[in-house]
Amino acid sequence: MKIEDLDNWYRDNHTHDYLHRYNLTEDSLVVDVGSFCGKWVKQMNEMYNCNCIGLEPVGDFYSHSVAQTFRSPEKCLLYNFGLTVECDQEVEMNMDDDGSSVMPVQNSRKRCSVYLKNAKSFFLEINSHIDVLQINIENYEYYLIPYMFENNLFDKVRNVQIQFHDYYEDSHSRMCECIDKIESVGFKTRFNYPLVWYGASRD
């Protein structure tokens, strides 16, 4: 990640508020994969009174999400699991606060057991379109996004925003490959700050 890309993100997002500004209604659905303590889900529910689904595999972070005071709690579904491209399973997660990941984490000395659900099964259980899908899963996006593409799981998504992480030596090329897959199914870039945040929409 280049420092100027991060600086540009903070400067421009202060004006445009990219992660929250959408044409949503009370009937809209937003899904947050990697919701941490539920901040974005809470903000979206407050702004639009929309339906929200949040996924957070770490028990302590999930508990913080549940403890949030939502505008319409009956419209917010919070689940204590993450997504995987493999079968449903319990795995060890490397802990690093909001950087916790199923991938190796530098200087992480603590682990916790978490439950992961197959991504295809999860998305097929949603019987409506998804107005905004947010993905922030600490390097696992490089596995989830190709899997979603291969299984046509973006078909029901109208807007997507993804935090790409600078974890691998070839993270930039992996990011570009993911973006190419997303845009090949009709999405157009809304914003792109390499290895910071990327967003795309389609009609």
Phi, psi and omega in degrees: 000133178271138181302323181294328177294320177293317178298318179296322178299310181298320180294309185286322181293332176300327179274315190264340181048057188304323189281353184236338189272102179220162177272082185246160177233181178294341180268355183289159178234128173243145181232129181244109179265107186096057191278355179053244182262012172085015185298311184293319178301315179299316180297317181293321178294322178292320184287321190239353186054036185268171176281139185225141171233128178237134179244124177216114186283335183278123187303316181296318180292319177301319180298322176296321178299312182298328183282351179297149175264107183266151176301314179229082184301332180290347180258005184242118178252120182244130184238140181267061173205162174248189181246150177221157176272357180256192178290160175308136184197161173256130183226169175267129178254138176278124189268133176201056180053234182283000175257012180300142188205152171285347174275158177304138180240127181298133177067013177282126181247000184232142176230157173217154180275131181227160180253133178240137180252143178302130186297319180298316179300317180298309185292327179290339177283345177275116188268016179221174174286161178250119184286321175220126174247120176253133179235118178216086191232031166050064173088340180285351176302332182288349174254319184293316185296312175300323179295318178297320178297313183295333183254015176058034183277351174277354185300327183264006184259133179261323178224141178225140174224133191226134170266111176272139185249148183266074187255317182265160175298330180253030182303321182296316179291324176297318177301314180298321177297319178296316180297319178301319179295315180298315184285341178288346179253023169105359179280149175236140184298131171264317177205152181207107175243098191311128180059026171235274176225144175228140177221145180214155182223162171210160181287000000 
